[in-house]
Amino acid sequence: MKATTIPLKINKPTPSREQAKEAVKTILEYIGEDPKREGLLMTPDRVIDSFGELYAGYELCPGEQLKTRFVEMSEFEDIILLKAINFNSVCEHHMLPIKGLVDVAYIPKGSVVGISKIARVVDIYSRRLQIQERMTAEIAQALYKHLKPYGVAVRVSASHSCMEMRGVLKENSALDSFYYSGNFREDIELRQEFVKLISK
């Protein structure tokens, strides 16, 4: 299965900050608020500033994070697992929060990577408008492409505000999604070992 990669740059002029602020004011008016009242005067600026953090992943490249590797551990060919990497993202359908944890395992081939770099790859893809299934695949595919390991396994478990705050209103529900590459895709025992390890 291949993830649908979203373009990092849209091929048309980017709206200015002032245009973006005007759009926020329009939304405030749409929901029945007055953007000129005291409590909302700075809201358009704050929203645009927050977008710089929430959607910073569009400006970053996972290959840059993963290019520094360590070959002194070239004989290491067992599972490396980084568990419970917390993330915050935004649902592309309703622009509401997604919050959860990512577990990442890989079997190195010739080199290993610093664990903070794996967490940064999670940040790159989570800090974009997302659906969970695509984010799961994008993380796994980036690690498989740039680290060239024997295999990669990724599990994402998350709660979705678009289900909890609106619509079906199902609080405390969680979605789990898995993606396997290389040996993890080919070997059911390896997949079972991954699931066992992240369940501990």
Backbone as a chain_set.jsonl record, in Angstrom:
{"seq": "MKATTIPLKINKPTPSREQAKEAVKTILEYIGEDPKREGLLMTPDRVIDSFGELYAGYELCPGEQLKTRFVEMSEFEDIILLKAINFNSVCEHHMLPIKGLVDVAYIPKGSVVGISKIARVVDIYSRRLQIQERMTAEIAQALYKHLKPYGVAVRVSASHSCMEMRGVLKENSALDSFYYSGNFREDIELRQEFVKLISK", "coords": {"N": [[0.846, -1.19, 0.0], [0.538, 2.195, -0.816], [1.187, 5.409, 0.454], [-0.711, 8.388, -0.025], [0.931, 11.107, -1.036], [0.967, 14.371, 0.12], [1.257, 17.551, -1.471], [4.079, 19.631, -0.786], [4.286, 22.261, -1.461], [1.975, 24.493, -2.814], [1.179, 25.22, -6.133], [0.726, 28.09, -6.579], [0.405, 31.618, -5.852], [1.167, 32.343, -2.438], [-1.155, 33.369, 0.007], [-0.982, 36.567, 1.691], [0.076, 37.479, 5.047], [-1.694, 39.381, 6.052], [-3.96, 38.914, 4.47], [-4.591, 36.36, 5.371], [-5.22, 36.92, 8.04], [-7.516, 38.47, 7.656], [-9.182, 36.503, 6.698], [-9.538, 34.952, 9.004], [-10.937, 36.802, 10.568], [-13.271, 36.927, 9.063], [-14.284, 34.358, 9.494], [-14.774, 34.516, 12.246], [-16.835, 36.393, 12.232], [-18.693, 34.892, 10.823], [-19.428, 32.883, 12.64], [-20.86, 34.363, 14.373], [-19.585, 36.217, 15.959], [-17.93, 39.273, 17.04], [-15.256, 40.595, 15.579], [-14.103, 42.951, 16.374], [-14.386, 43.319, 19.046], [-12.951, 43.646, 22.346], [-11.722, 41.272, 23.422], [-11.188, 39.8, 21.165], [-9.562, 41.186, 19.476], [-6.82, 40.647, 19.032], [-6.956, 38.069, 18.173], [-6.924, 37.138, 15.375], [-4.141, 37.516, 14.751], [-2.98, 35.819, 16.659], [-4.013, 33.332, 15.904], [-2.875, 32.993, 13.345], [-0.177, 32.99, 14.068], [-0.152, 30.651, 15.598], [-0.653, 28.792, 13.621], [1.805, 28.681, 12.378], [3.229, 26.996, 14.056], [1.555, 24.712, 14.313], [1.434, 23.726, 11.708], [4.016, 23.352, 10.867], [5.288, 21.234, 9.693], [5.093, 21.231, 6.934], [7.212, 22.637, 5.975], [9.459, 21.159, 6.403], [11.828, 18.458, 5.867], [11.923, 14.974, 5.932], [14.141, 13.488, 5.095], [16.355, 15.122, 5.613], [16.483, 15.039, 8.382], [17.159, 12.402, 8.804], [19.617, 11.885, 7.68], [22.023, 11.735, 9.066], [23.758, 9.088, 10.265], [24.894, 6.239, 12.22], [27.562, 4.16, 11.853], [29.102, 2.551, 13.436], [27.696, 0.691, 14.79], [27.207, -1.347, 13.026], [26.932, -4.098, 13.041], [24.648, -4.594, 14.365], [21.574, -6.052, 14.178], [19.02, -6.411, 15.125], [15.681, -5.842, 16.47], [14.94, -2.439, 16.877], [13.204, -0.337, 18.94], [11.174, 2.433, 19.425], [9.03, 3.661, 21.664], [5.742, 5.04, 22.299], [5.73, 7.772, 21.314], [4.662, 10.91, 21.643], [2.172, 12.861, 19.928], [0.63, 15.671, 18.276], [-1.846, 16.513, 16.009], [-3.795, 17.721, 13.191], [-6.983, 17.176, 11.969], [-7.717, 16.791, 8.565], [-10.249, 16.919, 7.524], [-12.091, 18.242, 9.202], [-10.571, 20.075, 10.494], [-9.915, 19.76, 13.199], [-8.479, 18.766, 16.386], [-6.195, 15.974, 16.464], [-4.908, 13.579, 18.595], [-2.32, 11.643, 20.015], [-0.29, 8.625, 20.23], [2.754, 7.299, 18.905], [4.326, 4.326, 17.902], [7.406, 3.104, 16.891], [9.325, 0.797, 15.104], [12.37, -0.59, 13.866], [14.569, -2.613, 11.866], [17.867, -2.45, 11.721], [20.209, -2.029, 8.999], [23.34, -2.051, 8.608], [23.662, 0.509, 9.712], [22.645, 2.783, 12.347], [20.23, 5.173, 13.613], [19.975, 8.286, 15.401], [17.718, 8.391, 18.149], [16.171, 10.653, 18.6], [15.82, 11.656, 16.089], [13.977, 10.015, 14.896], [11.713, 10.698, 16.355], [11.48, 13.305, 15.449], [10.785, 12.922, 12.789], [8.216, 11.93, 13.13], [7.06, 14.286, 14.113], [7.286, 15.931, 11.832], [5.432, 14.839, 10.004], [3.095, 14.822, 11.512], [2.6, 17.467, 11.974], [1.016, 18.618, 9.963], [-1.944, 19.041, 7.969], [-3.924, 16.2, 8.349], [-4.867, 12.71, 7.81], [-5.163, 9.899, 9.879], [-4.396, 7.36, 8.922], [-2.881, 7.876, 6.6], [-0.776, 9.362, 7.714], [0.446, 7.392, 9.298], [1.44, 5.642, 7.321], [3.153, 7.409, 5.933], [5.163, 8.03, 7.808], [6.343, 5.493, 8.194], [7.18, 4.895, 5.553], [9.012, 6.963, 5.048], [11.067, 6.383, 6.869], [11.821, 3.866, 5.933], [12.687, 4.455, 3.359], [14.861, 6.284, 3.733], [16.552, 5.261, 5.74], [17.034, 2.742, 4.858], [16.593, 0.107, 6.038], [16.251, -3.364, 7.18], [13.599, -3.695, 7.741], [10.542, -1.96, 8.673], [8.232, -1.012, 11.18], [5.227, 0.54, 12.144], [2.997, 1.824, 14.51], [0.152, 3.738, 15.123], [-1.784, 5.246, 17.568], [-4.639, 6.96, 18.342], [-6.803, 9.648, 19.47], [-9.656, 11.33, 18.178], [-10.829, 14.488, 17.747], [-12.828, 15.236, 16.013], [-14.599, 13.191, 16.139], [-15.237, 13.137, 18.797], [-16.065, 15.676, 19.686], [-18.068, 16.499, 17.998], [-20.536, 15.418, 15.567], [-20.801, 11.967, 15.878], [-20.17, 11.982, 18.566], [-18.486, 10.349, 20.306], [-16.81, 9.836, 22.962], [-13.581, 9.031, 24.359], [-12.871, 7.106, 22.518], [-10.552, 5.337, 20.458], [-8.374, 5.203, 17.66], [-6.485, 2.748, 16.086], [-3.782, 2.319, 13.901], [-1.745, 0.539, 11.613], [1.402, 0.045, 9.938], [3.536, -1.742, 7.816], [6.788, -2.478, 6.569], [9.21, -4.069, 4.406], [10.959, -6.663, 6.094], [9.123, -6.815, 8.197], [6.698, -6.747, 6.907], [6.811, -9.081, 5.439], [7.163, -11.183, 7.242], [5.248, -12.841, 9.443], [5.721, -13.559, 12.08], [7.537, -11.662, 12.98], [5.892, -9.395, 12.886], [4.066, -10.1, 14.853], [5.778, -10.134, 17.034], [6.424, -7.418, 17.195], [3.874, -6.303, 17.86], [3.538, -7.532, 20.33], [5.685, -6.414, 21.78], [5.011, -3.664, 21.846], [2.816, -3.76, 23.398], [3.547, -4.154, 25.97]], "CA": [[0.0, 0.0, 0.0], [1.324, 3.417, -0.909], [0.51, 6.591, 0.993], [-0.878, 9.515, -0.93], [1.764, 12.193, -0.533], [0.399, 15.69, -0.128], [2.315, 18.452, -1.945], [4.602, 20.559, 0.211], [4.051, 23.628, -1.936], [0.91, 24.625, -3.799], [1.719, 26.01, -7.243], [0.089, 29.381, -6.789], [0.913, 32.548, -4.847], [0.701, 32.166, -1.067], [-1.785, 34.587, 0.555], [-0.178, 37.309, 2.665], [-0.376, 37.384, 6.439], [-2.873, 40.234, 6.206], [-5.092, 38.2, 3.877], [-4.942, 35.267, 6.28], [-5.89, 37.52, 9.197], [-8.857, 38.846, 7.223], [-9.958, 35.261, 6.62], [-9.912, 34.609, 10.38], [-11.996, 37.743, 10.953], [-14.495, 36.506, 8.378], [-14.795, 33.181, 10.207], [-15.338, 34.997, 13.515], [-18.136, 36.991, 11.911], [-19.579, 33.823, 10.373], [-19.978, 32.158, 13.786], [-21.674, 35.282, 15.155], [-18.76, 37.037, 16.848], [-17.505, 40.595, 16.581], [-13.794, 40.631, 15.652], [-13.629, 44.237, 16.909], [-14.486, 43.43, 20.501], [-11.631, 43.649, 22.986], [-11.132, 39.938, 23.586], [-10.879, 39.18, 19.872], [-8.755, 42.082, 18.639], [-5.55, 40.004, 18.671], [-7.181, 36.664, 17.806], [-6.377, 36.78, 14.055], [-2.68, 37.384, 14.838], [-2.648, 34.623, 17.444], [-4.335, 32.153, 15.097], [-1.858, 32.851, 12.296], [1.059, 32.575, 14.738], [-0.279, 29.238, 15.988], [-0.533, 27.995, 12.4], [3.226, 28.484, 12.13], [3.641, 25.832, 14.839], [0.713, 23.545, 14.035], [1.65, 23.227, 10.355], [5.442, 23.51, 10.55], [5.764, 20.071, 8.954], [5.143, 21.476, 5.492], [8.49, 23.274, 5.634], [10.566, 20.299, 6.813], [12.056, 17.27, 5.056], [12.405, 13.868, 6.771], [15.47, 13.063, 4.664], [17.354, 15.94, 6.309], [16.589, 14.562, 9.763], [17.655, 11.025, 8.862], [20.845, 11.699, 6.902], [23.144, 11.412, 9.96], [23.611, 7.743, 10.814], [26.074, 5.754, 12.924], [27.917, 2.855, 11.301], [29.861, 1.744, 14.395], [26.811, -0.387, 15.22], [26.824, -2.002, 11.77], [26.622, -5.509, 13.28], [23.375, -4.679, 15.082], [20.511, -6.371, 13.227], [17.823, -6.789, 15.871], [14.652, -4.803, 16.498], [15.063, -1.209, 17.666], [11.828, 0.129, 19.136], [10.923, 3.664, 20.163], [7.609, 3.567, 22.003], [4.952, 6.108, 22.905], [6.101, 9.122, 20.873], [3.405, 11.665, 21.632], [2.024, 13.802, 18.813], [-0.606, 16.418, 18.073], [-2.047, 16.827, 14.614], [-5.075, 18.342, 12.893], [-7.745, 16.432, 10.969], [-7.903, 17.592, 7.357], [-11.659, 16.991, 7.148], [-12.807, 19.218, 10.023], [-9.565, 20.934, 11.128], [-10.002, 19.578, 14.641], [-7.271, 18.069, 16.854], [-5.921, 14.542, 16.627], [-3.862, 13.486, 19.626], [-2.054, 10.243, 20.306], [1.05, 8.085, 20.419], [3.31, 6.534, 17.794], [5.375, 3.349, 18.193], [8.194, 2.872, 15.676], [10.394, -0.203, 15.195], [13.07, -0.913, 12.615], [15.695, -3.548, 11.948], [18.895, -1.722, 10.974], [21.09, -2.728, 8.065], [24.586, -1.327, 8.386], [23.775, 1.748, 10.496], [21.495, 3.161, 13.172], [19.984, 6.615, 13.626], [19.648, 8.802, 16.722], [16.284, 8.208, 18.395], [15.46, 11.928, 18.484], [15.511, 11.876, 14.675], [12.715, 9.306, 14.642], [10.654, 11.546, 16.913], [11.334, 14.473, 14.567], [10.029, 12.491, 11.61], [6.819, 11.925, 13.571], [6.621, 15.692, 14.156], [7.166, 16.471, 10.469], [4.181, 14.409, 9.368], [1.923, 15.156, 12.331], [2.351, 18.91, 11.914], [0.378, 18.923, 8.684], [-3.309, 18.522, 7.94], [-3.695, 14.773, 8.198], [-5.7, 11.618, 8.273], [-4.235, 9.057, 10.636], [-3.876, 6.255, 8.125], [-1.813, 8.387, 5.734], [0.359, 9.714, 8.554], [1.098, 6.137, 9.674], [2.196, 5.174, 6.161], [4.216, 8.358, 5.594], [6.266, 7.851, 8.765], [7.014, 4.227, 7.882], [7.827, 4.978, 4.248], [10.178, 7.845, 5.149], [12.132, 5.64, 7.552], [12.275, 2.779, 5.059], [13.399, 5.048, 2.224], [16.099, 6.995, 4.063], [17.446, 4.437, 6.558], [17.268, 1.491, 4.127], [16.74, -0.997, 6.981], [15.61, -4.605, 6.751], [12.156, -3.549, 7.848], [9.998, -0.908, 9.536], [6.856, -1.199, 11.656], [4.712, 1.735, 12.805], [1.628, 1.806, 15.008], [-0.34, 5.004, 15.642], [-3.025, 5.139, 18.336], [-5.0, 8.363, 18.543], [-8.193, 10.088, 19.636], [-10.006, 12.296, 17.138], [-11.836, 15.43, 18.234], [-13.953, 15.298, 15.076], [-15.553, 12.178, 16.591], [-15.569, 13.337, 20.206], [-16.672, 16.988, 19.939], [-19.155, 16.738, 17.051], [-20.92, 14.183, 14.892], [-21.292, 10.847, 16.689], [-19.9, 12.293, 19.974], [-17.995, 9.148, 20.978], [-15.616, 10.138, 23.751], [-12.696, 7.951, 24.796], [-12.591, 6.134, 21.457], [-9.193, 5.475, 19.913], [-8.131, 4.508, 16.4], [-5.147, 2.186, 15.904], [-3.429, 2.028, 12.513], [-0.437, -0.109, 11.514], [2.016, -0.018, 8.605], [4.733, -2.58, 7.837], [7.621, -2.517, 5.367], [10.336, -4.994, 4.446], [10.815, -7.913, 6.832], [7.912, -6.806, 9.012], [5.57, -7.078, 6.026], [6.949, -10.445, 4.917], [7.286, -12.192, 8.306], [4.162, -12.671, 10.412], [6.26, -13.686, 13.432], [8.096, -10.349, 13.321], [4.757, -8.515, 13.184], [3.541, -10.503, 16.161], [6.749, -9.669, 18.035], [6.216, -5.962, 17.311], [2.644, -6.079, 18.614], [3.821, -7.972, 21.708], [6.583, -5.452, 22.415], [4.343, -2.378, 22.119], [1.733, -4.015, 24.361], [4.12, -4.29, 27.32]], "C": [[0.878, 1.235, 0.0], [0.533, 4.584, -0.362], [0.38, 7.642, -0.096], [-0.112, 10.693, -0.356], [1.132, 13.534, -0.889], [1.511, 16.643, -0.543], [2.77, 19.398, -0.854], [4.339, 22.002, -0.199], [2.933, 23.609, -2.966], [1.405, 25.584, -4.877], [0.869, 27.239, -7.55], [0.551, 30.311, -5.674], [0.309, 32.288, -3.46], [0.04, 33.457, -0.588], [-0.875, 35.257, 1.576], [-0.722, 37.084, 4.067], [-1.65, 38.209, 6.648], [-4.115, 39.572, 5.61], [-5.553, 37.056, 4.787], [-5.676, 35.792, 7.511], [-7.32, 37.931, 8.842], [-9.76, 37.621, 7.122], [-10.416, 34.817, 8.013], [-11.035, 35.525, 10.868], [-13.328, 37.351, 10.32], [-15.115, 35.301, 9.071], [-15.418, 33.596, 11.54], [-16.712, 35.616, 13.291], [-19.143, 35.913, 11.527], [-20.219, 33.088, 11.557], [-20.768, 33.075, 14.726], [-20.907, 36.166, 16.111], [-18.452, 38.386, 16.202], [-15.993, 40.675, 16.698], [-13.231, 41.932, 16.2], [-13.76, 44.327, 18.415], [-13.131, 43.134, 21.144], [-10.97, 42.273, 23.032], [-10.706, 39.286, 22.289], [-9.968, 40.02, 18.985], [-7.463, 41.414, 18.152], [-5.726, 38.566, 18.199], [-6.676, 36.322, 16.409], [-4.854, 36.623, 14.057], [-2.29, 36.103, 15.561], [-2.92, 33.353, 16.645], [-3.265, 31.931, 14.037], [-0.518, 32.434, 12.897], [1.004, 31.088, 15.101], [-0.172, 28.328, 14.773], [0.933, 27.715, 12.073], [3.791, 27.288, 12.874], [2.883, 24.582, 14.422], [1.028, 22.909, 12.686], [3.095, 23.385, 9.904], [5.977, 22.359, 9.704], [5.845, 20.269, 7.461], [6.495, 22.027, 5.048], [9.689, 22.37, 5.878], [10.62, 19.024, 5.993], [12.587, 16.132, 5.938], [13.801, 13.394, 6.384], [16.584, 13.837, 5.341], [17.566, 15.448, 7.727], [17.297, 13.212, 9.847], [18.993, 10.818, 8.161], [22.065, 11.388, 7.774], [22.9, 10.06, 10.605], [24.947, 7.281, 11.397], [26.381, 4.323, 12.478], [28.703, 1.988, 12.285], [29.027, 0.596, 14.949], [26.356, -1.21, 14.018], [26.473, -3.475, 11.95], [25.265, -5.691, 13.948], [22.249, -4.897, 14.077], [19.278, -6.918, 13.937], [16.869, -5.601, 15.928], [15.076, -3.639, 17.393], [13.671, -0.602, 17.731], [11.802, 1.404, 19.959], [9.418, 3.743, 20.397], [7.048, 4.9, 22.487], [5.474, 7.507, 22.593], [4.803, 9.932, 20.785], [3.369, 12.63, 20.447], [0.678, 14.508, 18.901], [-0.693, 16.758, 16.597], [-3.427, 17.464, 14.45], [-5.734, 17.566, 11.763], [-8.015, 17.31, 9.748], [-9.371, 17.733, 6.956], [-12.422, 18.073, 7.919], [-11.882, 20.233, 10.695], [-9.742, 20.959, 12.639], [-8.84, 18.699, 15.093], [-7.348, 16.548, 16.789], [-4.767, 14.459, 17.623], [-3.604, 12.02, 19.929], [-0.595, 9.913, 20.458], [1.452, 7.276, 19.187], [4.376, 5.585, 18.338], [6.081, 3.028, 16.881], [9.27, 1.826, 15.959], [11.06, -0.329, 13.836], [14.189, -1.889, 12.899], [16.815, -2.964, 11.099], [19.717, -2.629, 10.061], [22.305, -1.846, 7.814], [24.753, -0.046, 9.18], [22.518, 1.948, 11.321], [21.38, 4.687, 13.151], [19.655, 7.045, 15.046], [18.14, 8.773, 16.952], [15.511, 9.52, 18.303], [15.063, 12.21, 17.042], [14.214, 11.167, 14.287], [11.545, 10.131, 15.155], [10.423, 12.772, 16.031], [10.58, 14.127, 13.282], [8.535, 12.422, 11.94], [6.273, 13.35, 13.587], [6.397, 16.258, 12.763], [5.819, 16.102, 9.862], [2.946, 14.74, 10.198], [1.594, 16.64, 12.254], [1.977, 19.349, 10.49], [-1.093, 18.546, 8.839], [-3.222, 17.05, 7.58], [-4.973, 13.948, 8.302], [-4.729, 10.61, 8.866], [-3.604, 7.968, 9.784], [-2.738, 6.711, 7.217], [-0.582, 8.729, 6.56], [1.146, 8.469, 8.959], [1.989, 5.641, 8.535], [3.364, 6.099, 5.837], [5.415, 8.215, 6.527], [7.061, 6.599, 8.414], [7.787, 4.31, 6.573], [9.061, 5.868, 4.273], [11.348, 7.112, 5.811], [12.701, 4.54, 6.653], [13.103, 3.327, 3.887], [14.773, 5.578, 2.613], [17.065, 6.175, 4.914], [17.85, 3.16, 5.832], [17.491, 0.307, 5.087], [16.166, -2.295, 6.392], [14.084, -4.487, 6.812], [11.77, -2.447, 8.814], [8.568, -1.291, 9.934], [6.438, 0.063, 12.407], [3.279, 1.468, 13.261], [1.3, 3.199, 15.519], [-1.655, 4.729, 16.354], [-3.424, 6.549, 18.742], [-6.49, 8.546, 18.78], [-8.432, 11.245, 18.676], [-11.138, 13.198, 17.634], [-13.034, 15.524, 17.3], [-14.993, 14.227, 15.385], [-16.05, 12.448, 18.003], [-16.354, 14.629, 20.453], [-17.892, 17.262, 19.079], [-19.587, 15.381, 16.476], [-21.444, 13.125, 15.849], [-21.019, 11.01, 18.184], [-19.49, 11.055, 20.785], [-16.693, 9.458, 21.698], [-14.871, 8.857, 24.112], [-12.508, 6.844, 23.755], [-11.189, 6.392, 20.917], [-9.085, 4.654, 18.633], [-6.685, 4.03, 16.376], [-4.933, 1.909, 14.425], [-1.992, 1.512, 12.479], [0.077, -0.027, 10.081], [3.333, -0.781, 8.731], [5.459, -2.508, 6.499], [8.704, -3.573, 5.535], [10.032, -6.266, 5.209], [9.548, -7.956, 7.68], [6.678, -7.136, 8.171], [5.6, -8.552, 5.625], [6.842, -11.523, 5.986], [6.227, -11.96, 9.375], [4.67, -12.766, 11.849], [6.886, -12.37, 13.888], [6.981, -9.364, 13.66], [4.18, -8.829, 14.55], [4.467, -10.049, 17.285], [6.614, -8.169, 18.267], [4.986, -5.659, 18.161], [2.831, -6.456, 20.087], [4.665, -6.943, 22.439], [5.873, -4.136, 22.753], [3.206, -2.526, 23.11], [2.235, -4.079, 25.79], [4.031, -2.959, 28.078]], "O": [[1.858, 1.305, 0.742], [-0.649, 4.74, -0.668], [1.238, 7.771, -0.968], [-0.472, 11.217, 0.698], [0.805, 13.795, -2.047], [2.617, 16.55, -0.01], [1.956, 19.909, -0.085], [4.186, 22.87, 0.661], [2.948, 22.794, -3.889], [1.979, 26.629, -4.573], [0.36, 27.393, -8.66], [1.043, 29.839, -4.648], [-0.891, 32.048, -3.325], [0.61, 34.535, -0.757], [-0.089, 34.589, 2.247], [-1.826, 36.571, 4.251], [-2.57, 37.776, 7.342], [-5.201, 39.662, 6.183], [-6.751, 36.82, 4.947], [-6.642, 35.182, 7.97], [-8.232, 37.755, 9.649], [-10.952, 37.69, 7.422], [-11.547, 34.36, 8.181], [-11.978, 35.064, 11.511], [-14.379, 37.431, 10.957], [-16.335, 35.228, 9.22], [-16.472, 33.085, 11.92], [-17.639, 35.388, 14.068], [-20.321, 36.014, 11.871], [-21.39, 32.714, 11.503], [-21.283, 32.625, 15.75], [-21.5, 36.802, 16.982], [-18.677, 38.607, 15.012], [-15.477, 40.811, 17.807], [-12.033, 42.029, 16.464], [-13.302, 45.298, 19.017], [-12.283, 42.46, 20.559], [-9.789, 42.137, 22.713], [-9.943, 38.32, 22.303], [-9.638, 39.616, 17.871], [-7.061, 41.594, 17.002], [-4.743, 37.908, 17.857], [-6.038, 35.281, 16.256], [-4.329, 35.7, 13.434], [-1.384, 35.388, 15.133], [-2.14, 32.403, 16.705], [-2.798, 30.807, 13.85], [0.2, 31.623, 12.313], [1.983, 30.361, 14.935], [0.341, 27.214, 14.876], [1.267, 26.649, 11.556], [4.718, 26.635, 12.396], [3.478, 23.527, 14.203], [0.907, 21.694, 12.529], [3.371, 23.534, 8.713], [7.019, 22.5, 9.063], [6.584, 19.557, 6.781], [6.875, 21.896, 3.884], [10.821, 22.761, 5.594], [9.601, 18.558, 5.484], [13.596, 16.307, 6.621], [14.563, 12.947, 7.24], [17.647, 13.279, 5.617], [18.692, 15.437, 8.225], [17.956, 12.913, 10.843], [19.459, 9.683, 8.056], [23.045, 10.833, 7.277], [21.966, 9.893, 11.388], [25.996, 7.858, 11.106], [25.588, 3.404, 12.686], [28.948, 0.814, 12.007], [29.568, -0.359, 15.508], [25.234, -1.714, 14.002], [25.788, -4.05, 11.104], [24.784, -6.816, 14.082], [21.992, -4.044, 13.227], [18.58, -7.784, 13.41], [17.203, -4.498, 15.493], [15.515, -3.84, 18.526], [13.034, -0.378, 16.702], [12.345, 1.449, 21.063], [8.634, 3.874, 19.457], [7.766, 5.756, 23.004], [5.641, 8.329, 23.494], [3.95, 9.656, 19.941], [4.401, 13.149, 20.02], [-0.272, 14.015, 19.509], [0.275, 17.235, 16.004], [-4.132, 17.715, 15.427], [-5.119, 17.327, 10.723], [-8.485, 18.439, 9.882], [-9.702, 18.584, 6.13], [-13.294, 18.741, 7.361], [-12.347, 21.142, 11.383], [-9.724, 22.014, 13.272], [-8.272, 17.965, 14.285], [-8.389, 15.934, 17.019], [-3.776, 15.181, 17.504], [-4.542, 11.238, 20.083], [0.232, 10.77, 20.768], [0.619, 6.661, 18.522], [5.224, 5.985, 19.135], [5.435, 2.718, 15.88], [10.029, 1.944, 16.921], [10.416, -0.197, 12.795], [14.69, -1.983, 14.019], [16.722, -2.979, 9.871], [19.891, -3.821, 10.319], [22.298, -1.001, 6.919], [25.872, 0.449, 9.314], [21.469, 1.369, 11.039], [22.298, 5.393, 12.733], [19.113, 6.256, 15.82], [17.369, 9.095, 16.048], [14.327, 9.515, 17.968], [14.088, 12.917, 16.791], [13.451, 11.658, 13.455], [10.517, 10.254, 14.489], [9.287, 13.226, 15.886], [9.829, 14.947, 12.756], [7.694, 12.808, 11.128], [5.156, 13.595, 13.13], [5.43, 16.983, 12.533], [5.142, 16.948, 9.277], [1.861, 14.921, 9.644], [0.443, 17.032, 12.446], [2.533, 20.289, 9.922], [-1.444, 17.802, 9.754], [-2.536, 16.678, 6.628], [-6.002, 14.405, 8.8], [-3.597, 10.486, 8.4], [-2.412, 7.686, 9.91], [-1.736, 6.009, 7.08], [0.539, 8.422, 6.155], [2.376, 8.488, 8.962], [3.142, 5.269, 8.752], [4.45, 5.627, 5.501], [6.559, 8.275, 6.078], [8.29, 6.63, 8.344], [8.924, 3.846, 6.493], [10.05, 5.574, 3.602], [12.487, 7.217, 5.357], [13.911, 4.315, 6.619], [14.097, 2.723, 3.484], [15.748, 5.348, 1.899], [18.277, 6.371, 4.823], [18.88, 2.562, 6.144], [18.479, -0.415, 4.953], [15.668, -2.318, 5.266], [13.373, -5.11, 6.024], [12.563, -2.045, 9.666], [7.804, -1.823, 9.129], [7.203, 0.594, 13.212], [2.456, 0.956, 12.502], [2.082, 3.784, 16.268], [-2.535, 4.06, 15.812], [-2.659, 7.255, 19.4], [-7.318, 7.736, 18.363], [-7.53, 12.035, 18.396], [-12.248, 12.739, 17.903], [-14.137, 15.853, 17.738], [-16.139, 14.332, 14.948], [-17.152, 12.039, 18.367], [-17.213, 14.67, 21.333], [-18.676, 18.16, 19.388], [-19.061, 14.336, 16.861], [-22.424, 13.358, 16.556], [-21.57, 10.264, 18.994], [-20.082, 10.76, 21.823], [-15.61, 9.358, 21.121], [-15.442, 7.768, 24.163], [-12.033, 5.758, 24.088], [-10.705, 7.524, 20.921], [-9.632, 3.555, 18.534], [-5.766, 4.811, 16.616], [-5.798, 1.332, 13.766], [-1.132, 1.988, 13.221], [-0.703, -0.029, 9.129], [4.14, -0.514, 9.622], [4.835, -2.479, 5.438], [9.071, -3.93, 6.655], [8.986, -6.884, 5.011], [8.963, -9.024, 7.862], [5.725, -7.735, 8.67], [4.556, -9.191, 5.488], [6.471, -12.657, 5.683], [6.304, -10.989, 10.127], [4.116, -12.126, 12.743], [6.775, -12.005, 15.058], [7.103, -8.588, 14.607], [3.844, -7.924, 15.314], [4.01, -9.633, 18.35], [6.681, -7.704, 19.404], [5.053, -4.845, 19.082], [2.334, -5.768, 20.977], [4.391, -6.629, 23.598], [6.102, -3.56, 23.816], [2.684, -1.529, 23.611], [1.438, -4.061, 26.727], [4.461, -2.874, 29.229]]}, "num_chains": 1, "name": "protein.A"}
